Amino acid sequence: MEPLTWDNAEEIAELLNDVYPDVDPLYDVHFDELVDWVVKLDEFAGDPDEASEVQLEAIQLAWNDLK
């Protein structure tokens, strides 16, 4: 697997769902916390300061679709 960046919303969502299966991404996670969780993923190689609101929303929605 190639390293993930903020543009890989679906892949990031799948990994977050594996790590945090009981979390409701729309109600339990704020964007600052989401950035922290994504950056901690071994597969992630993006810059934490480059996350946009649009990209974070895409991750949240993709994660929610897995529920």
Secondary structure, DSSP 8 states (H G I E B T S, - for coil): ---B-TT-HHHHHHHHHHH-TT--TTTS--HHHHHHHHHHSTTB-S-GGG--HHHHHHHHHHHHHT-
